[in-house]
Amino acid sequence: MPHFQNASYIEKLIAARKKRGLSQIEFGNMAGLPQSYISSIENGKRDIRLSTLIELSRLLGLELMIVPRELSLPISQLINDHNGESESDERAFIPKGDDYE
């Protein structure tokens, strides 16, 4: 299992790789890394640098972002809505203009 701090990020990378139908070998080739390196990341045996996580994420069409904590819930809800994973009929509140200040 990946290191606690990285677990959710690595799980998302694995899911994105599989959703694209890529094997570890194919993904490694895209990234210029051996399959064993990809495997060690996915199995939590290697703690990768942030720059590597960003690069691997972008190869899979993902973007890492730093957001204010108070916006993390609305952003998570938007992502879940986009992915069809919303658990409620409520919509996320997105501030507009002066509402944000």
N, CA, C and O atoms as CSV, one atom per row, in Angstrom:
chain,resi,resn,atom,element,x,y,z
A,1,MET,N,N,0.855,-1.188,0.000
A,1,MET,CA,C,0.000,0.000,0.000
A,1,MET,C,C,0.888,1.234,0.000
A,1,MET,O,O,1.889,1.278,0.715
A,2,PRO,N,N,0.525,2.250,-0.806
A,2,PRO,CA,C,1.334,3.470,-0.862
A,2,PRO,C,C,1.430,4.166,0.488
A,2,PRO,O,O,0.586,3.975,1.364
A,3,HIS,N,N,2.473,4.977,0.642
A,3,HIS,CA,C,2.638,5.779,1.846
A,3,HIS,C,C,1.355,6.551,2.109
A,3,HIS,O,O,0.679,6.968,1.169
A,4,PHE,N,N,1.015,6.744,3.373
A,4,PHE,CA,C,-0.248,7.400,3.733
A,4,PHE,C,C,-0.443,8.726,3.012
A,4,PHE,O,O,-1.526,8.994,2.491
A,5,GLN,N,N,0.600,9.563,2.977
A,5,GLN,CA,C,0.471,10.881,2.377
A,5,GLN,C,C,0.152,10.794,0.883
A,5,GLN,O,O,-0.525,11.670,0.346
A,6,ASN,N,N,0.625,9.765,0.220
A,6,ASN,CA,C,0.479,9.653,-1.221
A,6,ASN,C,C,-0.617,8.686,-1.654
A,6,ASN,O,O,-0.921,8.599,-2.844
A,7,ALA,N,N,-1.206,7.968,-0.727
A,7,ALA,CA,C,-2.120,6.876,-1.077
A,7,ALA,C,C,-3.232,7.305,-2.023
A,7,ALA,O,O,-3.445,6.652,-3.045
A,8,SER,N,N,-3.938,8.367,-1.717
A,8,SER,CA,C,-5.063,8.745,-2.577
A,8,SER,C,C,-4.589,9.197,-3.958
A,8,SER,O,O,-5.270,8.954,-4.954
A,9,TYR,N,N,-3.437,9.847,-4.024
A,9,TYR,CA,C,-2.916,10.283,-5.313
A,9,TYR,C,C,-2.518,9.082,-6.162
A,9,TYR,O,O,-2.821,9.025,-7.354
A,10,ILE,N,N,-1.847,8.140,-5.549
A,10,ILE,CA,C,-1.405,6.954,-6.277
A,10,ILE,C,C,-2.609,6.138,-6.732
A,10,ILE,O,O,-2.620,5.629,-7.853
A,11,GLU,N,N,-3.627,6.007,-5.872
A,11,GLU,CA,C,-4.836,5.278,-6.263
A,11,GLU,C,C,-5.484,5.929,-7.479
A,11,GLU,O,O,-5.980,5.230,-8.363
A,12,LYS,N,N,-5.486,7.255,-7.533
A,12,LYS,CA,C,-6.052,7.973,-8.690
A,12,LYS,C,C,-5.204,7.726,-9.937
A,12,LYS,O,O,-5.747,7.560,-11.029
A,13,LEU,N,N,-3.893,7.701,-9.787
A,13,LEU,CA,C,-3.022,7.405,-10.927
A,13,LEU,C,C,-3.289,6.010,-11.469
A,13,LEU,O,O,-3.386,5.818,-12.681
A,14,ILE,N,N,-3.406,5.036,-10.574
A,14,ILE,CA,C,-3.664,3.653,-10.981
A,14,ILE,C,C,-5.002,3.578,-11.721
A,14,ILE,O,O,-5.097,2.961,-12.782
A,15,ALA,N,N,-6.027,4.206,-11.157
A,15,ALA,CA,C,-7.358,4.173,-11.779
A,15,ALA,C,C,-7.321,4.831,-13.159
A,15,ALA,O,O,-7.928,4.325,-14.103
A,16,ALA,N,N,-6.609,5.963,-13.283
A,16,ALA,CA,C,-6.527,6.657,-14.572
A,16,ALA,C,C,-5.757,5.825,-15.590
A,16,ALA,O,O,-6.126,5.772,-16.763
A,17,ARG,N,N,-4.686,5.175,-15.138
A,17,ARG,CA,C,-3.906,4.316,-16.052
A,17,ARG,C,C,-4.776,3.180,-16.570
A,17,ARG,O,O,-4.793,2.894,-17.767
A,18,LYS,N,N,-5.494,2.538,-15.663
A,18,LYS,CA,C,-6.346,1.415,-16.058
A,18,LYS,C,C,-7.514,1.872,-16.932
A,18,LYS,O,O,-7.894,1.173,-17.872
A,19,LYS,N,N,-8.084,3.038,-16.629
A,19,LYS,CA,C,-9.192,3.568,-17.426
A,19,LYS,C,C,-8.752,3.811,-18.869
A,19,LYS,O,O,-9.536,3.643,-19.803
A,20,ARG,N,N,-7.499,4.204,-19.040
A,20,ARG,CA,C,-6.964,4.423,-20.384
A,20,ARG,C,C,-6.508,3.114,-21.036
A,20,ARG,O,O,-6.061,3.108,-22.183
A,21,GLY,N,N,-6.623,2.012,-20.298
A,21,GLY,CA,C,-6.252,0.714,-20.849
A,21,GLY,C,C,-4.759,0.521,-21.006
A,21,GLY,O,O,-4.311,-0.245,-21.859
A,22,LEU,N,N,-3.982,1.219,-20.179
A,22,LEU,CA,C,-2.526,1.129,-20.271
A,22,LEU,C,C,-1.979,0.120,-19.272
A,22,LEU,O,O,-2.384,0.101,-18.110
A,23,SER,N,N,-1.078,-0.698,-19.722
A,23,SER,CA,C,-0.346,-1.571,-18.803
A,23,SER,C,C,0.736,-0.736,-18.132
A,23,SER,O,O,1.007,0.391,-18.545
A,24,GLN,N,N,1.346,-1.293,-17.102
A,24,GLN,CA,C,2.466,-0.595,-16.460
A,24,GLN,C,C,3.614,-0.404,-17.449
A,24,GLN,O,O,4.305,0.614,-17.409
A,25,ILE,N,N,3.815,-1.360,-18.319
A,25,ILE,CA,C,4.886,-1.259,-19.320
A,25,ILE,C,C,4.607,-0.103,-20.272
A,25,ILE,O,O,5.493,0.706,-20.547
A,26,GLU,N,N,3.367,-0.024,-20.780
A,26,GLU,CA,C,3.003,1.051,-21.713
A,26,GLU,C,C,3.106,2.420,-21.050
A,26,GLU,O,O,3.615,3.375,-21.637
A,27,PHE,N,N,2.612,2.496,-19.808
A,27,PHE,CA,C,2.688,3.762,-19.082
A,27,PHE,C,C,4.137,4.145,-18.818
A,27,PHE,O,O,4.517,5.306,-18.968
A,28,GLY,N,N,4.934,3.173,-18.429
A,28,GLY,CA,C,6.356,3.424,-18.216
A,28,GLY,C,C,7.041,3.926,-19.477
A,28,GLY,O,O,7.868,4.836,-19.419
A,29,ASN,N,N,6.698,3.333,-20.617
A,29,ASN,CA,C,7.268,3.791,-21.886
A,29,ASN,C,C,6.891,5.237,-22.176
A,29,ASN,O,O,7.721,6.014,-22.647
A,30,MET,N,N,5.631,5.604,-21.893
A,30,MET,CA,C,5.194,6.992,-22.091
A,30,MET,C,C,6.013,7.943,-21.219
A,30,MET,O,O,6.365,9.044,-21.641
A,31,ALA,N,N,6.309,7.501,-20.000
A,31,ALA,CA,C,7.013,8.343,-19.028
A,31,ALA,C,C,8.530,8.223,-19.120
A,31,ALA,O,O,9.256,8.979,-18.476
A,32,GLY,N,N,9.002,7.281,-19.914
A,32,GLY,CA,C,10.440,7.059,-20.006
A,32,GLY,C,C,10.995,6.366,-18.770
A,32,GLY,O,O,12.142,6.584,-18.379
A,33,LEU,N,N,10.155,5.521,-18.159
A,33,LEU,CA,C,10.536,4.815,-16.934
A,33,LEU,C,C,10.315,3.317,-17.113
A,33,LEU,O,O,9.413,2.914,-17.848
A,34,PRO,N,N,11.118,2.488,-16.458
A,34,PRO,CA,C,10.890,1.051,-16.557
A,34,PRO,C,C,9.610,0.620,-15.819
A,34,PRO,O,O,9.161,1.287,-14.886
A,35,GLN,N,N,9.048,-0.488,-16.251
A,35,GLN,CA,C,7.840,-1.028,-15.632
A,35,GLN,C,C,8.052,-1.270,-14.149
A,35,GLN,O,O,7.136,-1.066,-13.353
A,36,SER,N,N,9.234,-1.696,-13.768
A,36,SER,CA,C,9.510,-1.974,-12.350
A,36,SER,C,C,9.392,-0.713,-11.498
A,36,SER,O,O,8.977,-0.782,-10.341
A,37,TYR,N,N,9.750,0.423,-12.058
A,37,TYR,CA,C,9.636,1.703,-11.345
A,37,TYR,C,C,8.161,2.059,-11.149
A,37,TYR,O,O,7.755,2.468,-10.061
A,38,ILE,N,N,7.363,1.901,-12.211
A,38,ILE,CA,C,5.922,2.166,-12.125
A,38,ILE,C,C,5.298,1.227,-11.098
A,38,ILE,O,O,4.478,1.659,-10.287
A,39,SER,N,N,5.667,-0.027,-11.119
A,39,SER,CA,C,5.142,-1.002,-10.161
A,39,SER,C,C,5.491,-0.623,-8.732
A,39,SER,O,O,4.649,-0.715,-7.839
A,40,SER,N,N,6.723,-0.197,-8.514
A,40,SER,CA,C,7.132,0.165,-7.154
A,40,SER,C,C,6.389,1.403,-6.651
A,40,SER,O,O,6.115,1.518,-5.456
A,41,ILE,N,N,6.062,2.329,-7.555
A,41,ILE,CA,C,5.249,3.488,-7.175
A,41,ILE,C,C,3.847,3.018,-6.795
A,41,ILE,O,O,3.328,3.370,-5.736
A,42,GLU,N,N,3.247,2.221,-7.668
A,42,GLU,CA,C,1.876,1.774,-7.459
A,42,GLU,C,C,1.724,0.889,-6.229
A,42,GLU,O,O,0.656,0.858,-5.618
A,43,ASN,N,N,2.765,0.180,-5.866
A,43,ASN,CA,C,2.714,-0.700,-4.701
A,43,ASN,C,C,3.183,-0.026,-3.421
A,43,ASN,O,O,3.251,-0.659,-2.367
A,44,GLY,N,N,3.507,1.261,-3.515
A,44,GLY,CA,C,3.910,2.007,-2.329
A,44,GLY,C,C,5.309,1.704,-1.840
A,44,GLY,O,O,5.656,2.019,-0.702
A,45,LYS,N,N,6.110,1.097,-2.692
A,45,LYS,CA,C,7.478,0.769,-2.304
A,45,LYS,C,C,8.445,1.904,-2.629
A,45,LYS,O,O,9.605,1.886,-2.219
A,46,ARG,N,N,7.950,2.886,-3.368
A,46,ARG,CA,C,8.790,4.015,-3.752
A,46,ARG,C,C,8.023,5.292,-3.453
A,46,ARG,O,O,6.884,5.461,-3.888
A,47,ASP,N,N,8.645,6.176,-2.718
A,47,ASP,CA,C,8.070,7.479,-2.404
A,47,ASP,C,C,8.589,8.450,-3.449
A,47,ASP,O,O,9.774,8.783,-3.454
A,48,ILE,N,N,7.713,8.908,-4.335
A,48,ILE,CA,C,8.164,9.721,-5.455
A,48,ILE,C,C,8.147,11.206,-5.122
A,48,ILE,O,O,7.448,11.651,-4.212
A,49,ARG,N,N,8.930,11.956,-5.880
A,49,ARG,CA,C,8.972,13.406,-5.725
A,49,ARG,C,C,7.701,14.018,-6.296
A,49,ARG,O,O,7.031,13.420,-7.138
A,50,LEU,N,N,7.385,15.207,-5.829
A,50,LEU,CA,C,6.210,15.917,-6.312
A,50,LEU,C,C,6.296,16.134,-7.821
A,50,LEU,O,O,5.299,15.979,-8.526
A,51,SER,N,N,7.456,16.485,-8.309
A,51,SER,CA,C,7.604,16.736,-9.747
A,51,SER,C,C,7.299,15.478,-10.565
A,51,SER,O,O,6.739,15.571,-11.657
A,52,THR,N,N,7.660,14.314,-10.048
A,52,THR,CA,C,7.354,13.059,-10.732
A,52,THR,C,C,5.859,12.789,-10.706
A,52,THR,O,O,5.287,12.359,-11.708
A,53,LEU,N,N,5.222,13.038,-9.567
A,53,LEU,CA,C,3.775,12.850,-9.458
A,53,LEU,C,C,3.048,13.763,-10.445
A,53,LEU,O,O,2.098,13.333,-11.099
A,54,ILE,N,N,3.482,15.009,-10.556
A,54,ILE,CA,C,2.870,15.949,-11.493
A,54,ILE,C,C,3.038,15.456,-12.930
A,54,ILE,O,O,2.084,15.460,-13.708
A,55,GLU,N,N,4.248,15.033,-13.276
A,55,GLU,CA,C,4.516,14.567,-14.631
A,55,GLU,C,C,3.681,13.334,-14.977
A,55,GLU,O,O,3.080,13.270,-16.050
A,56,LEU,N,N,3.642,12.360,-14.071
A,56,LEU,CA,C,2.863,11.148,-14.326
A,56,LEU,C,C,1.371,11.464,-14.425
A,56,LEU,O,O,0.663,10.900,-15.259
A,57,SER,N,N,0.910,12.358,-13.579
A,57,SER,CA,C,-0.503,12.757,-13.611
A,57,SER,C,C,-0.859,13.375,-14.947
A,57,SER,O,O,-1.876,13.029,-15.548
A,58,ARG,N,N,-0.031,14.278,-15.407
A,58,ARG,CA,C,-0.308,14.967,-16.676
A,58,ARG,C,C,-0.299,14.007,-17.858
A,58,ARG,O,O,-1.066,14.186,-18.804
A,59,LEU,N,N,0.548,13.003,-17.817
A,59,LEU,CA,C,0.553,11.997,-18.882
A,59,LEU,C,C,-0.784,11.264,-18.958
A,59,LEU,O,O,-1.168,10.768,-20.017
A,60,LEU,N,N,-1.487,11.199,-17.831
A,60,LEU,CA,C,-2.777,10.500,-17.779
A,60,LEU,C,C,-3.962,11.457,-17.868
A,60,LEU,O,O,-5.105,11.057,-17.647
A,61,GLY,N,N,-3.691,12.717,-18.191
A,61,GLY,CA,C,-4.768,13.681,-18.340
A,61,GLY,C,C,-5.306,14.222,-17.030
A,61,GLY,O,O,-6.430,14.722,-16.975
A,62,LEU,N,N,-4.511,14.125,-15.972
A,62,LEU,CA,C,-4.892,14.642,-14.661
A,62,LEU,C,C,-4.058,15.873,-14.343
A,62,LEU,O,O,-2.964,16.052,-14.878
A,63,GLU,N,N,-4.580,16.707,-13.475
A,63,GLU,CA,C,-3.850,17.905,-13.061
A,63,GLU,C,C,-3.879,18.007,-11.547
A,63,GLU,O,O,-4.951,17.979,-10.944
A,64,LEU,N,N,-2.732,18.125,-10.939
A,64,LEU,CA,C,-2.649,18.363,-9.502
A,64,LEU,C,C,-2.827,19.839,-9.252
A,64,LEU,O,O,-2.257,20.672,-9.956
A,65,MET,N,N,-3.621,20.164,-8.245
A,65,MET,CA,C,-3.872,21.564,-7.937
A,65,MET,C,C,-3.822,21.777,-6.435
A,65,MET,O,O,-4.173,20.892,-5.655
A,66,ILE,N,N,-3.386,22.952,-6.048
A,66,ILE,CA,C,-3.439,23.350,-4.645
A,66,ILE,C,C,-4.573,24.354,-4.544
A,66,ILE,O,O,-4.573,25.389,-5.212
A,67,VAL,N,N,-5.538,24.027,-3.696
A,67,VAL,CA,C,-6.712,24.894,-3.553
A,67,VAL,C,C,-6.886,25.258,-2.088
A,67,VAL,O,O,-6.467,24.510,-1.204
A,68,PRO,N,N,-7.502,26.403,-1.830
A,68,PRO,CA,C,-7.791,26.747,-0.438
A,68,PRO,C,C,-8.670,25.671,0.195
A,68,PRO,O,O,-9.592,25.160,-0.440
A,69,ARG,N,N,-8.382,25.338,1.429
A,69,ARG,CA,C,-9.103,24.276,2.123
A,69,ARG,C,C,-10.617,24.498,2.093
A,69,ARG,O,O,-11.385,23.549,1.937
A,70,GLU,N,N,-11.040,25.756,2.244
A,70,GLU,CA,C,-12.482,26.012,2.291
A,70,GLU,C,C,-13.164,25.737,0.955
A,70,GLU,O,O,-14.389,25.631,0.900
A,71,LEU,N,N,-12.395,25.621,-0.117
A,71,LEU,CA,C,-12.970,25.285,-1.416
A,71,LEU,C,C,-12.836,23.807,-1.770
A,71,LEU,O,O,-13.331,23.377,-2.812
A,72,SER,N,N,-12.180,23.033,-0.927
A,72,SER,CA,C,-11.948,21.636,-1.258
A,72,SER,C,C,-13.249,20.828,-1.364
A,72,SER,O,O,-13.369,19.976,-2.244
A,73,LEU,N,N,-14.216,21.081,-0.487
A,73,LEU,CA,C,-15.484,20.352,-0.565
A,73,LEU,C,C,-16.263,20.701,-1.832
A,73,LEU,O,O,-16.693,19.790,-2.540
A,74,PRO,N,N,-16.465,22.000,-2.151
A,74,PRO,CA,C,-17.171,22.298,-3.399
A,74,PRO,C,C,-16.461,21.754,-4.636
A,74,PRO,O,O,-17.112,21.298,-5.577
A,75,ILE,N,N,-15.141,21.801,-4.638
A,75,ILE,CA,C,-14.392,21.287,-5.781
A,75,ILE,C,C,-14.545,19.775,-5.873
A,75,ILE,O,O,-14.716,19.238,-6.968
A,76,SER,N,N,-14.486,19.082,-4.742
A,76,SER,CA,C,-14.699,17.626,-4.735
A,76,SER,C,C,-16.083,17.284,-5.259
A,76,SER,O,O,-16.247,16.318,-6.004
A,77,GLN,N,N,-17.080,18.073,-4.872
A,77,GLN,CA,C,-18.438,17.829,-5.348
A,77,GLN,C,C,-18.535,18.030,-6.859
A,77,GLN,O,O,-19.201,17.258,-7.550
A,78,LEU,N,N,-17.875,19.061,-7.366
A,78,LEU,CA,C,-17.873,19.284,-8.815
A,78,LEU,C,C,-17.218,18.125,-9.557
A,78,LEU,O,O,-17.710,17.686,-10.597
A,79,ILE,N,N,-16.118,17.639,-9.022
A,79,ILE,CA,C,-15.427,16.514,-9.653
A,79,ILE,C,C,-16.323,15.283,-9.630
A,79,ILE,O,O,-16.434,14.580,-10.634
A,80,ASN,N,N,-16.959,15.016,-8.501
A,80,ASN,CA,C,-17.862,13.867,-8.406
A,80,ASN,C,C,-19.035,14.009,-9.359
A,80,ASN,O,O,-19.438,13.034,-9.993
A,81,ASP,N,N,-19.591,15.217,-9.469
A,81,ASP,CA,C,-20.679,15.465,-10.419
A,81,ASP,C,C,-20.210,15.179,-11.844
A,81,ASP,O,O,-20.913,14.540,-12.627
A,82,HIS,N,N,-19.023,15.659,-12.163
A,82,HIS,CA,C,-18.461,15.475,-13.505
A,82,HIS,C,C,-18.260,13.993,-13.815
A,82,HIS,O,O,-18.475,13.553,-14.944
A,83,ASN,N,N,-17.852,13.240,-12.817
A,83,ASN,CA,C,-17.593,11.806,-12.993
A,83,ASN,C,C,-18.833,10.954,-12.798
A,83,ASN,O,O,-18.764,9.729,-12.892
A,84,GLY,N,N,-19.980,11.592,-12.523
A,84,GLY,CA,C,-21.215,10.837,-12.303
A,84,GLY,C,C,-21.235,10.107,-10.987
A,84,GLY,O,O,-21.934,9.104,-10.849
A,85,GLU,N,N,-20.480,10.587,-10.009
A,85,GLU,CA,C,-20.361,9.918,-8.717
A,85,GLU,C,C,-21.042,10.690,-7.599
A,85,GLU,O,O,-20.805,10.416,-6.423
A,86,SER,N,N,-21.877,11.641,-7.948
A,86,SER,CA,C,-22.521,12.465,-6.930
A,86,SER,C,C,-23.468,11.618,-6.091
A,86,SER,O,O,-24.231,10.805,-6.613
A,87,GLU,N,N,-23.402,11.827,-4.774
A,87,GLU,CA,C,-24.237,11.049,-3.854
A,87,GLU,C,C,-25.480,11.806,-3.427
A,87,GLU,O,O,-26.293,11.276,-2.669
A,88,SER,N,N,-25.644,13.034,-3.899
A,88,SER,CA,C,-26.815,13.799,-3.503
A,88,SER,C,C,-27.290,14.647,-4.668
A,88,SER,O,O,-26.597,14.801,-5.673
A,89,ASP,N,N,-28.491,15.195,-4.512
A,89,ASP,CA,C,-29.042,16.076,-5.530
A,89,ASP,C,C,-28.549,17.506,-5.358
A,89,ASP,O,O,-28.779,18.351,-6.222
A,90,GLU,N,N,-27.863,17.784,-4.230
A,90,GLU,CA,C,-27.361,19.123,-3.981
A,90,GLU,C,C,-26.193,19.419,-4.908
A,90,GLU,O,O,-25.392,18.539,-5.224
A,91,ARG,N,N,-26.111,20.655,-5.333
A,91,ARG,CA,C,-25.024,21.085,-6.195
A,91,ARG,C,C,-24.013,21.873,-5.381
A,91,ARG,O,O,-24.355,22.485,-4.369
A,92,ALA,N,N,-22.796,21.852,-5.819
A,92,ALA,CA,C,-21.745,22.609,-5.138
A,92,ALA,C,C,-21.990,24.098,-5.304
A,92,ALA,O,O,-22.472,24.552,-6.342
A,93,PHE,N,N,-21.654,24.847,-4.272
A,93,PHE,CA,C,-21.735,26.306,-4.333
A,93,PHE,C,C,-20.449,26.824,-4.934
A,93,PHE,O,O,-19.358,26.552,-4.432
A,94,ILE,N,N,-20.585,27.572,-6.010
A,94,ILE,CA,C,-19.421,28.190,-6.649
A,94,ILE,C,C,-19.598,29.693,-6.545
A,94,ILE,O,O,-20.506,30.253,-7.160
A,95,PRO,N,N,-18.735,30.361,-5.768
A,95,PRO,CA,C,-18.883,31.801,-5.626
A,95,PRO,C,C,-18.637,32.505,-6.951
A,95,PRO,O,O,-17.811,32.079,-7.759
A,96,LYS,N,N,-19.369,33.586,-7.152
A,96,LYS,CA,C,-19.211,34.395,-8.376
A,96,LYS,C,C,-18.960,35.837,-7.950
A,96,LYS,O,O,-19.598,36.350,-7.030
A,97,GLY,N,N,-18.054,36.456,-8.612
A,97,GLY,CA,C,-17.799,37.869,-8.379
A,97,GLY,C,C,-17.564,38.208,-6.935
A,97,GLY,O,O,-16.661,37.670,-6.294
A,98,ASP,N,N,-18.403,39.126,-6.410
A,98,ASP,CA,C,-18.252,39.625,-5.050
A,98,ASP,C,C,-18.546,38.571,-3.992
A,98,ASP,O,O,-18.140,38.738,-2.842
A,99,ASP,N,N,-19.246,37.480,-4.347
A,99,ASP,CA,C,-19.557,36.434,-3.375
A,99,ASP,C,C,-18.285,35.779,-2.843
A,99,ASP,O,O,-18.279,35.232,-1.740
A,100,TYR,N,N,-17.226,35.833,-3.613
A,100,TYR,CA,C,-16.004,35.139,-3.238
A,100,TYR,C,C,-15.201,35.916,-2.205
A,100,TYR,O,O,-14.459,35.320,-1.425
A,101,GLU,N,N,-15.338,37.218,-2.188
A,101,GLU,CA,C,-14.530,38.051,-1.292
A,101,GLU,C,C,-15.052,38.047,0.125
A,101,GLU,O,O,-14.479,38.701,0.996
